[in-house]
């Protein structure tokens, strides 16, 4: 199975945060799964670190490609199709990072590993 990590799940995994649920840990740890990280998550981490909202993410900002490789995770690029679908999503949710992940989940048929209930409101499958 392929799974897409929400940004907070990626950070919780990389820094072994106890907030990560056991089903989420199992999905990431399972060697039979392909674990994908959106380029939008890299953009979100970098942006929030620059703004001071994620001061603890300096290591992730500086070493994210190497951290992903060592965790056997794959980068998922944001395509034009993803961007168009994200922009076309209905509703009041304005977070551009979540909107891209929702679009990627729906277009690529990927469950999102997330604690955020907003994904379910957009018919994205989730693991938590």
Buried (B, 14 or more C-beta within 10 A) or exposed (E): EEBBBBBBBBBBBBEEEEEBBEEBBEBBEEEEBBBBBBBBBBBBBBBBBEEEEBEEBEEBBEEBEEBBEEBEBEBBEBBEEBBEBBEEBEEEBEEBBBBBBBBBBBBBEBBBBBBBEBBEEBEBBBBB
